[in-house]
């Protein structure tokens, strides 16, 4: 995950409270989405950014997991195409696995 | 689901970009506090 974004996430967690934050990912494939989910829950696995060794335990979802909460027309317009071309089962499995292992909220 | 929560969006240039997720979150009455689009490659 981008180093500047790690800094922003850490700052927001400190300011807002980790229990009040939800991270929503838009990753195109399972591995990258899983790494981003791991970074905001268990800490940066690459030990490169502000979240290295920082276990925020944030709630994290991929947008594909939140379909039921989004207006159907908006979801179709904004996400529908990518839902058809990406491996959503693999992406959801990876992100939900990270969430169940490391999310504290 | 989103009551009282603040949303951080980490979009993907090759997947679902930040602004597209933002539109989805707005339709769900969620409060977005940070949105970006990364290039994960």
Backbone of each chain as nested JSON, in Angstrom:
{
  "chains": [
    {"id": "A", "residues": [
      {"number": 1, "name": "UNK", "atoms": {"N": [0.846, -1.197, 0.0], "CA": [0.0, 0.0, 0.0], "C": [0.879, 1.244, 0.0]}},
      {"number": 2, "name": "UNK", "atoms": {"N": [0.465, 2.227, -0.745], "CA": [1.178, 3.49, -0.9], "C": [1.583, 4.078, 0.467]}},
      {"number": 3, "name": "UNK", "atoms": {"N": [2.816, 4.562, 0.571], "CA": [3.329, 5.024, 1.865], "C": [2.584, 6.25, 2.39]}},
      {"number": 4, "name": "UNK", "atoms": {"N": [2.266, 7.166, 1.497], "CA": [1.534, 8.369, 1.892], "C": [0.129, 7.992, 2.399]}},
      {"number": 5, "name": "UNK", "atoms": {"N": [-0.492, 7.034, 1.73], "CA": [-1.823, 6.608, 2.164], "C": [-1.766, 5.908, 3.521]}},
      {"number": 6, "name": "UNK", "atoms": {"N": [-0.709, 5.174, 3.776], "CA": [-0.536, 4.559, 5.105], "C": [-0.484, 5.637, 6.179]}},
      {"number": 7, "name": "UNK", "atoms": {"N": [0.239, 6.715, 5.88], "CA": [0.349, 7.819, 6.833], "C": [-1.018, 8.441, 7.099]}},
      {"number": 8, "name": "UNK", "atoms": {"N": [-1.801, 8.639, 6.025], "CA": [-3.13, 9.246, 6.172], "C": [-4.068, 8.347, 6.98]}},
      {"number": 9, "name": "UNK", "atoms": {"N": [-4.007, 7.048, 6.72], "CA": [-4.88, 6.107, 7.437], "C": [-4.538, 6.11, 8.93]}},
      {"number": 10, "name": "UNK", "atoms": {"N": [-3.247, 6.093, 9.231], "CA": [-2.815, 6.088, 10.634], "C": [-3.28, 7.365, 11.338]}},
      {"number": 11, "name": "UNK", "atoms": {"N": [-3.101, 8.491, 10.654], "CA": [-3.497, 9.79, 11.195], "C": [-5.005, 9.834, 11.472]}},
      {"number": 12, "name": "UNK", "atoms": {"N": [-5.804, 9.33, 10.517], "CA": [-7.258, 9.32, 10.689], "C": [-7.678, 8.402, 11.835]}},
      {"number": 13, "name": "UNK", "atoms": {"N": [-6.991, 7.274, 11.977], "CA": [-7.317, 6.344, 13.065], "C": [-7.023, 6.993, 14.418]}},
      {"number": 14, "name": "UNK", "atoms": {"N": [-5.93, 7.746, 14.486], "CA": [-5.572, 8.416, 15.738], "C": [-6.57, 9.535, 16.059]}},
      {"number": 15, "name": "UNK", "atoms": {"N": [-6.984, 10.253, 15.014], "CA": [-7.866, 11.406, 15.193], "C": [-9.317, 10.984, 15.444]}},
      {"number": 16, "name": "UNK", "atoms": {"N": [-9.789, 10.012, 14.679], "CA": [-11.204, 9.641, 14.693], "C": [-11.505, 8.472, 15.622]}},
      {"number": 17, "name": "UNK", "atoms": {"N": [-10.493, 7.633, 15.856], "CA": [-10.72, 6.405, 16.623], "C": [-10.901, 5.245, 15.663]}},
      {"number": 18, "name": "UNK", "atoms": {"N": [-10.066, 4.231, 15.81], "CA": [-10.078, 3.104, 14.871], "C": [-11.447, 2.429, 14.826]}},
      {"number": 19, "name": "UNK", "atoms": {"N": [-12.168, 2.436, 15.957], "CA": [-13.469, 1.763, 16.001], "C": [-14.523, 2.465, 15.157]}},
      {"number": 20, "name": "UNK", "atoms": {"N": [-14.243, 3.736, 14.791], "CA": [-15.219, 4.51, 14.01], "C": [-14.945, 4.503, 12.514]}},
      {"number": 21, "name": "UNK", "atoms": {"N": [-13.911, 3.81, 12.092], "CA": [-13.519, 3.833, 10.68], "C": [-13.866, 2.526, 9.968]}},
      {"number": 22, "name": "UNK", "atoms": {"N": [-14.222, 2.664, 8.707], "CA": [-14.382, 1.501, 7.838], "C": [-13.579, 1.781, 6.571]}},
      {"number": 23, "name": "UNK", "atoms": {"N": [-12.718, 0.847, 6.176], "CA": [-11.934, 0.997, 4.955], "C": [-12.623, 0.215, 3.831]}},
      {"number": 24, "name": "UNK", "atoms": {"N": [-12.805, 0.88, 2.683], "CA": [-13.422, 0.224, 1.534], "C": [-12.409, 0.17, 0.393]}},
      {"number": 25, "name": "UNK", "atoms": {"N": [-12.146, -1.025, -0.088], "CA": [-11.139, -1.241, -1.127], "C": [-11.786, -1.39, -2.509]}},
      {"number": 26, "name": "UNK", "atoms": {"N": [-10.982, -1.071, -3.525], "CA": [-11.453, -1.271, -4.896], "C": [-10.481, -2.093, -5.717]}},
      {"number": 27, "name": "UNK", "atoms": {"N": [-9.634, -2.841, -5.05], "CA": [-8.56, -3.586, -5.72], "C": [-9.031, -4.494, -6.842]}},
      {"number": 28, "name": "UNK", "atoms": {"N": [-8.19, -4.605, -7.886], "CA": [-8.565, -5.377, -9.072], "C": [-8.286, -6.86, -8.921]}},
      {"number": 29, "name": "UNK", "atoms": {"N": [-7.438, -7.218, -8.007], "CA": [-7.199, -8.655, -7.837], "C": [-6.995, -9.042, -6.37]}},
      {"number": 30, "name": "UNK", "atoms": {"N": [-7.114, -10.336, -6.131], "CA": [-7.215, -10.832, -4.758], "C": [-5.97, -10.547, -3.928]}},
      {"number": 31, "name": "UNK", "atoms": {"N": [-4.801, -10.809, -4.48], "CA": [-3.58, -10.671, -3.678], "C": [-3.368, -9.231, -3.225]}},
      {"number": 32, "name": "UNK", "atoms": {"N": [-3.492, -8.277, -4.162], "CA": [-3.289, -6.868, -3.811], "C": [-4.346, -6.392, -2.825]}},
      {"number": 33, "name": "UNK", "atoms": {"N": [-5.578, -6.851, -3.013], "CA": [-6.654, -6.461, -2.094], "C": [-6.379, -7.032, -0.705]}},
      {"number": 34, "name": "UNK", "atoms": {"N": [-5.896, -8.269, -0.664], "CA": [-5.561, -8.898, 0.611], "C": [-4.43, -8.178, 1.314]}},
      {"number": 35, "name": "UNK", "atoms": {"N": [-3.437, -7.744, 0.559], "CA": [-2.311, -7.017, 1.154], "C": [-2.756, -5.68, 1.73]}},
      {"number": 36, "name": "UNK", "atoms": {"N": [-3.639, -4.99, 1.0], "CA": [-4.161, -3.717, 1.513], "C": [-4.973, -3.959, 2.781]}},
      {"number": 37, "name": "UNK", "atoms": {"N": [-5.788, -5.023, 2.774], "CA": [-6.59, -5.351, 3.957], "C": [-5.678, -5.709, 5.135]}},
      {"number": 38, "name": "UNK", "atoms": {"N": [-4.619, -6.438, 4.853], "CA": [-3.674, -6.801, 5.915], "C": [-3.004, -5.557, 6.496]}},
      {"number": 39, "name": "UNK", "atoms": {"N": [-2.66, -4.625, 5.61], "CA": [-1.955, -3.414, 6.046], "C": [-2.784, -2.595, 7.03]}},
      {"number": 40, "name": "UNK", "atoms": {"N": [-4.111, -2.478, 6.784], "CA": [-4.941, -1.642, 7.664], "C": [-5.484, -2.41, 8.874]}},
      {"number": 41, "name": "UNK", "atoms": {"N": [-5.15, -3.687, 8.963], "CA": [-5.58, -4.462, 10.131], "C": [-4.382, -4.904, 10.976]}},
      {"number": 42, "name": "UNK", "atoms": {"N": [-3.475, -5.65, 10.342], "CA": [-2.351, -6.241, 11.09], "C": [-1.069, -5.425, 10.981]}},
      {"number": 43, "name": "UNK", "atoms": {"N": [-1.034, -4.461, 10.056], "CA": [0.17, -3.665, 9.846], "C": [0.795, -3.963, 8.492]}},
      {"number": 44, "name": "UNK", "atoms": {"N": [1.696, -3.087, 8.065], "CA": [2.312, -3.199, 6.742], "C": [3.225, -4.429, 6.676]}},
      {"number": 45, "name": "UNK", "atoms": {"N": [2.869, -5.446, 5.865], "CA": [3.694, -6.658, 5.802], "C": [5.071, -6.405, 5.182]}},
      {"number": 46, "name": "UNK", "atoms": {"N": [5.197, -5.292, 4.449], "CA": [6.492, -4.966, 3.829], "C": [7.384, -4.16, 4.779]}},
      {"number": 47, "name": "UNK", "atoms": {"N": [6.852, -3.787, 5.917], "CA": [7.591, -2.986, 6.906], "C": [8.229, -1.741, 6.291]}},
      {"number": 48, "name": "UNK", "atoms": {"N": [7.484, -1.085, 5.403], "CA": [8.032, 0.072, 4.702], "C": [7.367, 1.382, 5.12]}},
      {"number": 49, "name": "UNK", "atoms": {"N": [6.117, 1.324, 5.525], "CA": [5.377, 2.561, 5.762], "C": [5.041, 2.803, 7.219]}},
      {"number": 50, "name": "UNK", "atoms": {"N": [4.193, 3.828, 7.439], "CA": [3.809, 4.23, 8.793], "C": [3.078, 3.13, 9.55]}},
      {"number": 51, "name": "UNK", "atoms": {"N": [2.483, 2.188, 8.825], "CA": [1.713, 1.136, 9.493], "C": [2.538, -0.117, 9.783]}},
      {"number": 52, "name": "UNK", "atoms": {"N": [3.837, -0.052, 9.542], "CA": [4.709, -1.183, 9.896], "C": [4.623, -1.428, 11.396]}},
      {"number": 53, "name": "UNK", "atoms": {"N": [4.23, -2.63, 11.794], "CA": [4.142, -2.969, 13.208], "C": [2.977, -2.322, 13.938]}},
      {"number": 54, "name": "UNK", "atoms": {"N": [2.082, -1.657, 13.194], "CA": [0.928, -0.985, 13.808], "C": [-0.335, -1.794, 13.499]}},
      {"number": 55, "name": "UNK", "atoms": {"N": [-0.931, -2.377, 14.515], "CA": [-2.105, -3.222, 14.296], "C": [-3.372, -2.431, 14.562]}},
      {"number": 56, "name": "UNK", "atoms": {"N": [-3.83, -1.708, 13.534], "CA": [-5.017, -0.867, 13.713], "C": [-6.28, -1.702, 13.858]}},
      {"number": 57, "name": "UNK", "atoms": {"N": [-6.316, -2.858, 13.231], "CA": [-7.485, -3.738, 13.342], "C": [-8.754, -3.152, 12.747]}},
      {"number": 58, "name": "UNK", "atoms": {"N": [-8.618, -2.287, 11.73], "CA": [-9.793, -1.606, 11.168], "C": [-10.746, -2.594, 10.502]}},
      {"number": 59, "name": "UNK", "atoms": {"N": [-12.023, -2.209, 10.456], "CA": [-12.986, -2.979, 9.655], "C": [-12.674, -2.676, 8.195]}},
      {"number": 60, "name": "UNK", "atoms": {"N": [-12.532, -3.703, 7.393], "CA": [-12.172, -3.488, 5.993], "C": [-13.0, -4.396, 5.096]}},
      {"number": 61, "name": "UNK", "atoms": {"N": [-13.523, -3.805, 4.026], "CA": [-14.342, -4.541, 3.058], "C": [-13.906, -4.162, 1.652]}},
      {"number": 62, "name": "UNK", "atoms": {"N": [-14.142, -5.068, 0.72], "CA": [-14.044, -4.687, -0.69], "C": [-15.419, -4.178, -1.099]}},
      {"number": 63, "name": "UNK", "atoms": {"N": [-15.458, -3.234, -2.02], "CA": [-16.749, -2.671, -2.441], "C": [-17.699, -3.768, -2.928]}},
      {"number": 64, "name": "UNK", "atoms": {"N": [-17.151, -4.858, -3.465], "CA": [-18.006, -5.964, -3.93], "C": [-18.807, -6.591, -2.787]}},
      {"number": 65, "name": "UNK", "atoms": {"N": [-18.305, -6.464, -1.558], "CA": [-19.001, -7.047, -0.408], "C": [-20.134, -6.151, 0.097]}},
      {"number": 66, "name": "UNK", "atoms": {"N": [-20.175, -4.915, -0.394], "CA": [-21.126, -3.937, 0.148], "C": [-22.293, -3.651, -0.791]}},
      {"number": 67, "name": "UNK", "atoms": {"N": [-22.436, -4.476, -1.814], "CA": [-23.445, -4.251, -2.846], "C": [-24.841, -4.025, -2.256]}},
      {"number": 68, "name": "UNK", "atoms": {"N": [-25.208, -4.81, -1.248], "CA": [-26.57, -4.733, -0.704], "C": [-26.869, -3.39, -0.038]}},
      {"number": 69, "name": "UNK", "atoms": {"N": [-25.82, -2.64, 0.328], "CA": [-26.029, -1.361, 1.023], "C": [-26.072, -0.173, 0.062]}},
      {"number": 70, "name": "UNK", "atoms": {"N": [-25.703, -0.425, -1.196], "CA": [-25.573, 0.658, -2.167], "C": [-26.808, 0.687, -3.065]}},
      {"number": 71, "name": "UNK", "atoms": {"N": [-27.223, 1.898, -3.455], "CA": [-28.321, 2.042, -4.401], "C": [-28.015, 1.207, -5.657]}},
      {"number": 72, "name": "UNK", "atoms": {"N": [-28.979, 0.399, -6.072], "CA": [-28.736, -0.573, -7.145], "C": [-28.289, 0.09, -8.45]}},
      {"number": 73, "name": "UNK", "atoms": {"N": [-28.922, 1.215, -8.787], "CA": [-28.569, 1.89, -10.039], "C": [-27.156, 2.48, -9.972]}},
      {"number": 74, "name": "UNK", "atoms": {"N": [-26.831, 3.084, -8.822], "CA": [-25.495, 3.663, -8.633], "C": [-24.444, 2.548, -8.707]}},
      {"number": 75, "name": "UNK", "atoms": {"N": [-24.715, 1.437, -8.023], "CA": [-23.762, 0.317, -8.03], "C": [-23.544, -0.182, -9.454]}},
      {"number": 76, "name": "UNK", "atoms": {"N": [-24.628, -0.327, -10.162], "CA": [-24.531, -0.827, -11.535], "C": [-23.715, 0.123, -12.406]}},
      {"number": 77, "name": "UNK", "atoms": {"N": [-23.96, 1.426, -12.263], "CA": [-23.239, 2.423, -13.068], "C": [-21.76, 2.467, -12.716]}},
      {"number": 78, "name": "UNK", "atoms": {"N": [-21.443, 2.4, -11.432], "CA": [-20.066, 2.647, -10.977], "C": [-19.219, 1.369, -10.887]}},
      {"number": 79, "name": "UNK", "atoms": {"N": [-19.837, 0.256, -10.583], "CA": [-19.082, -0.96, -10.267], "C": [-19.447, -2.136, -11.174]}},
      {"number": 80, "name": "UNK", "atoms": {"N": [-20.618, -2.054, -11.808], "CA": [-21.162, -3.181, -12.563], "C": [-20.191, -3.805, -13.552]}},
      {"number": 81, "name": "UNK", "atoms": {"N": [-19.508, -2.961, -14.309], "CA": [-18.594, -3.482, -15.337], "C": [-17.44, -4.265, -14.708]}},
      {"number": 82, "name": "UNK", "atoms": {"N": [-16.846, -3.701, -13.667], "CA": [-15.706, -4.381, -13.036], "C": [-16.15, -5.668, -12.334]}},
      {"number": 83, "name": "UNK", "atoms": {"N": [-17.381, -5.671, -11.841], "CA": [-17.899, -6.882, -11.202], "C": [-17.971, -8.03, -12.213]}},
      {"number": 84, "name": "UNK", "atoms": {"N": [-18.204, -7.67, -13.473], "CA": [-18.317, -8.711, -14.511], "C": [-16.951, -9.256, -14.933]}},
      {"number": 85, "name": "UNK", "atoms": {"N": [-15.917, -8.416, -14.893], "CA": [-14.618, -8.847, -15.451], "C": [-13.611, -9.333, -14.398]}},
      {"number": 86, "name": "UNK", "atoms": {"N": [-13.82, -8.968, -13.142], "CA": [-12.84, -9.372, -12.122], "C": [-13.289, -10.653, -11.4]}},
      {"number": 87, "name": "UNK", "atoms": {"N": [-12.327, -11.314, -10.767], "CA": [-12.611, -12.553, -10.04], "C": [-13.109, -12.189, -8.64]}},
      {"number": 88, "name": "UNK", "atoms": {"N": [-14.407, -11.838, -8.561], "CA": [-14.915, -11.296, -7.296], "C": [-14.914, -12.329, -6.172]}},
      {"number": 89, "name": "UNK", "atoms": {"N": [-15.1, -13.596, -6.491], "CA": [-15.099, -14.616, -5.433], "C": [-13.738, -14.686, -4.737]}},
      {"number": 90, "name": "UNK", "atoms": {"N": [-12.679, -14.663, -5.541], "CA": [-11.323, -14.732, -4.973], "C": [-11.008, -13.472, -4.172]}},
      {"number": 91, "name": "UNK", "atoms": {"N": [-11.412, -12.317, -4.69], "CA": [-11.157, -11.045, -4.001], "C": [-11.89, -11.02, -2.659]}},
      {"number": 92, "name": "UNK", "atoms": {"N": [-13.168, -11.387, -2.666], "CA": [-13.959, -11.382, -1.429], "C": [-13.404, -12.381, -0.424]}},
      {"number": 93, "name": "UNK", "atoms": {"N": [-12.984, -13.543, -0.907], "CA": [-12.44, -14.565, 0.002], "C": [-11.191, -14.043, 0.704]}},
      {"number": 94, "name": "UNK", "atoms": {"N": [-10.318, -13.38, -0.059], "CA": [-9.056, -12.89, 0.497], "C": [-9.301, -11.773, 1.52]}},
      {"number": 95, "name": "UNK", "atoms": {"N": [-10.147, -10.813, 1.149], "CA": [-10.393, -9.678, 2.05], "C": [-11.147, -10.14, 3.304]}},
      {"number": 96, "name": "UNK", "atoms": {"N": [-12.129, -11.008, 3.14], "CA": [-12.881, -11.449, 4.324], "C": [-12.019, -12.326, 5.226]}},
      {"number": 97, "name": "UNK", "atoms": {"N": [-11.085, -13.041, 4.628], "CA": [-10.145, -13.839, 5.417], "C": [-9.27, -12.933, 6.295]}},
      {"number": 98, "name": "UNK", "atoms": {"N": [-8.74, -11.876, 5.713], "CA": [-7.921, -10.921, 6.471], "C": [-8.751, -10.269, 7.572]}},
      {"number": 99, "name": "UNK", "atoms": {"N": [-9.987, -9.923, 7.229], "CA": [-10.87, -9.262, 8.2], "C": [-11.152, -10.188, 9.39]}},
      {"number": 100, "name": "UNK", "atoms": {"N": [-11.436, -11.442, 9.078], "CA": [-11.764, -12.344, 10.194], "C": [-10.536, -12.654, 11.049]}},
      {"number": 101, "name": "UNK", "atoms": {"N": [-9.364, -12.603, 10.446], "CA": [-8.147, -12.879, 11.233], "C": [-7.701, -11.685, 12.073]}},
      {"number": 102, "name": "UNK", "atoms": {"N": [-7.769, -10.475, 11.494], "CA": [-7.092, -9.343, 12.122], "C": [-7.961, -8.167, 12.538]}},
      {"number": 103, "name": "UNK", "atoms": {"N": [-9.215, -8.087, 12.03], "CA": [-10.027, -6.928, 12.382], "C": [-10.475, -7.027, 13.844]}},
      {"number": 104, "name": "UNK", "atoms": {"N": [-10.385, -5.912, 14.552], "CA": [-10.75, -5.916, 15.973], "C": [-12.167, -5.391, 16.201]}},
      {"number": 105, "name": "UNK", "atoms": {"N": [-12.812, -4.893, 15.163], "CA": [-14.101, -4.227, 15.369], "C": [-15.23, -4.881, 14.588]}}
    ]},
    {"id": "B", "residues": [
      {"number": 1, "name": "UNK", "atoms": {"N": [-25.25, -0.353, 9.227], "CA": [-23.896, -0.72, 8.784], "C": [-22.903, 0.455, 8.885]}},
      {"number": 2, "name": "UNK", "atoms": {"N": [-23.332, 1.624, 8.357], "CA": [-22.423, 2.775, 8.307], "C": [-22.762, 3.852, 9.337]}},
      {"number": 3, "name": "UNK", "atoms": {"N": [-23.729, 3.596, 10.202], "CA": [-24.161, 4.598, 11.175], "C": [-23.023, 5.064, 12.078]}},
      {"number": 4, "name": "UNK", "atoms": {"N": [-22.744, 6.371, 12.033], "CA": [-21.705, 6.935, 12.886], "C": [-20.293, 6.571, 12.47]}},
      {"number": 5, "name": "UNK", "atoms": {"N": [-20.158, 5.888, 11.348], "CA": [-18.824, 5.47, 10.895], "C": [-18.293, 6.44, 9.843]}},
      {"number": 6, "name": "UNK", "atoms": {"N": [-16.983, 6.504, 9.76], "CA": [-16.331, 7.317, 8.74], "C": [-15.6, 6.377, 7.784]}},
      {"number": 7, "name": "UNK", "atoms": {"N": [-15.684, 6.723, 6.505], "CA": [-15.203, 5.792, 5.475], "C": [-13.879, 6.257, 4.864]}},
      {"number": 8, "name": "UNK", "atoms": {"N": [-12.939, 5.336, 4.796], "CA": [-11.687, 5.551, 4.069], "C": [-11.759, 4.705, 2.796]}},
      {"number": 9, "name": "UNK", "atoms": {"N": [-11.55, 5.34, 1.647], "CA": [-11.639, 4.622, 0.371], "C": [-10.257, 4.48, -0.248]}},
      {"number": 10, "name": "UNK", "atoms": {"N": [-9.875, 3.227, -0.516], "CA": [-8.622, 2.956, -1.214], "C": [-8.974, 2.3, -2.546]}},
      {"number": 11, "name": "UNK", "atoms": {"N": [-9.261, 3.136, -3.542], "CA": [-9.625, 2.625, -4.862], "C": [-8.406, 2.138, -5.623]}},
      {"number": 12, "name": "UNK", "atoms": {"N": [-8.676, 1.532, -6.755], "CA": [-7.601, 0.966, -7.577], "C": [-7.805, 1.413, -9.025]}},
      {"number": 13, "name": "UNK", "atoms": {"N": [-6.775, 1.962, -9.604], "CA": [-6.86, 2.441, -10.976], "C": [-7.308, 1.333, -11.938]}},
      {"number": 14, "name": "UNK", "atoms": {"N": [-6.866, 0.11, -11.697], "CA": [-7.205, -1.003, -12.589], "C": [-8.42, -1.797, -12.115]}},
      {"number": 15, "name": "UNK", "atoms": {"N": [-8.961, -1.4, -10.969], "CA": [-10.15, -2.075, -10.44], "C": [-11.283, -1.08, -10.345]}},
      {"number": 16, "name": "UNK", "atoms": {"N": [-11.73, -0.802, -9.135], "CA": [-12.764, 0.208, -8.918], "C": [-12.089, 1.451, -8.346]}},
      {"number": 17, "name": "UNK", "atoms": {"N": [-12.068, 2.551, -9.094], "CA": [-11.387, 3.772, -8.639], "C": [-12.104, 4.455, -7.478]}},
      {"number": 18, "name": "UNK", "atoms": {"N": [-11.357, 5.3, -6.753], "CA": [-11.897, 6.005, -5.595], "C": [-13.215, 6.73, -5.861]}},
      {"number": 19, "name": "UNK", "atoms": {"N": [-13.299, 7.561, -6.911], "CA": [-14.542, 8.314, -7.134], "C": [-15.767, 7.419, -7.34]}},
      {"number": 20, "name": "UNK", "atoms": {"N": [-15.584, 6.251, -7.956], "CA": [-16.705, 5.324, -8.172], "C": [-17.183, 4.77, -6.827]}},
      {"number": 21, "name": "UNK", "atoms": {"N": [-16.239, 4.431, -5.946], "CA": [-16.62, 3.931, -4.62], "C": [-17.283, 5.042, -3.812]}},
      {"number": 22, "name": "UNK", "atoms": {"N": [-16.772, 6.275, -3.988], "CA": [-17.375, 7.424, -3.297], "C": [-18.852, 7.566, -3.637]}},
      {"number": 23, "name": "UNK", "atoms": {"N": [-19.177, 7.456, -4.907], "CA": [-20.585, 7.553, -5.329], "C": [-21.421, 6.466, -4.648]}},
      {"number": 24, "name": "UNK", "atoms": {"N": [-20.874, 5.27, -4.577], "CA": [-21.581, 4.159, -3.923], "C": [-21.817, 4.46, -2.453]}},
      {"number": 25, "name": "UNK", "atoms": {"N": [-20.787, 4.968, -1.789], "CA": [-20.893, 5.232, -0.349], "C": [-21.882, 6.355, -0.071]}},
      {"number": 26, "name": "UNK", "atoms": {"N": [-21.882, 7.375, -0.945], "CA": [-22.838, 8.478, -0.774], "C": [-24.265, 7.952, -0.879]}},
      {"number": 27, "name": "UNK", "atoms": {"N": [-24.498, 7.027, -1.802], "CA": [-25.855, 6.486, -1.975], "C": [-26.27, 5.656, -0.762]}},
      {"number": 28, "name": "UNK", "atoms": {"N": [-25.284, 5.225, 0.029], "CA": [-25.58, 4.448, 1.242], "C": [-25.564, 5.345, 2.485]}},
      {"number": 29, "name": "UNK", "atoms": {"N": [-25.554, 6.678, 2.265], "CA": [-25.529, 7.659, 3.364], "C": [-24.338, 7.5, 4.286]}},
      {"number": 30, "name": "UNK", "atoms": {"N": [-23.206, 7.087, 3.733], "CA": [-22.0, 6.925, 4.532], "C": [-21.134, 8.18, 4.392]}},
      {"number": 31, "name": "UNK", "atoms": {"N": [-20.403, 8.495, 5.465], "CA": [-19.575, 9.701, 5.482], "C": [-18.135, 9.37, 5.079]}},
      {"number": 32, "name": "UNK", "atoms": {"N": [-17.726, 9.872, 3.913], "CA": [-16.374, 9.598, 3.409], "C": [-15.408, 10.654, 3.949]}},
      {"number": 33, "name": "UNK", "atoms": {"N": [-14.32, 10.218, 4.604], "CA": [-13.353, 11.179, 5.147], "C": [-12.043, 11.194, 4.353]}},
      {"number": 34, "name": "UNK", "atoms": {"N": [-11.822, 10.178, 3.551], "CA": [-10.602, 10.147, 2.738], "C": [-10.824, 9.191, 1.577]}},
      {"number": 35, "name": "UNK", "atoms": {"N": [-10.445, 9.654, 0.384], "CA": [-10.606, 8.8, -0.794], "C": [-9.399, 8.957, -1.696]}},
      {"number": 36, "name": "UNK", "atoms": {"N": [-8.856, 7.861, -2.138], "CA": [-7.714, 7.908, -3.036], "C": [-7.816, 6.759, -4.036]}},
      {"number": 37, "name": "UNK", "atoms": {"N": [-7.043, 6.866, -5.096], "CA": [-6.986, 5.783, -6.08], "C": [-5.54, 5.374, -6.23]}},
      {"number": 38, "name": "UNK", "atoms": {"N": [-5.258, 4.132, -5.856], "CA": [-3.874, 3.646, -5.926], "C": [-3.65, 2.898, -7.229]}},
      {"number": 39, "name": "UNK", "atoms": {"N": [-2.39, 2.738, -7.55], "CA": [-2.003, 1.837, -8.619], "C": [-1.304, 0.679, -7.923]}},
      {"number": 40, "name": "UNK", "atoms": {"N": [-1.985, -0.458, -7.8], "CA": [-1.461, -1.561, -6.995], "C": [-0.352, -2.333, -7.71]}},
      {"number": 41, "name": "UNK", "atoms": {"N": [-0.233, -2.105, -9.03], "CA": [0.76, -2.891, -9.786], "C": [2.173, -2.387, -9.483]}}
    ]}
  ]
}
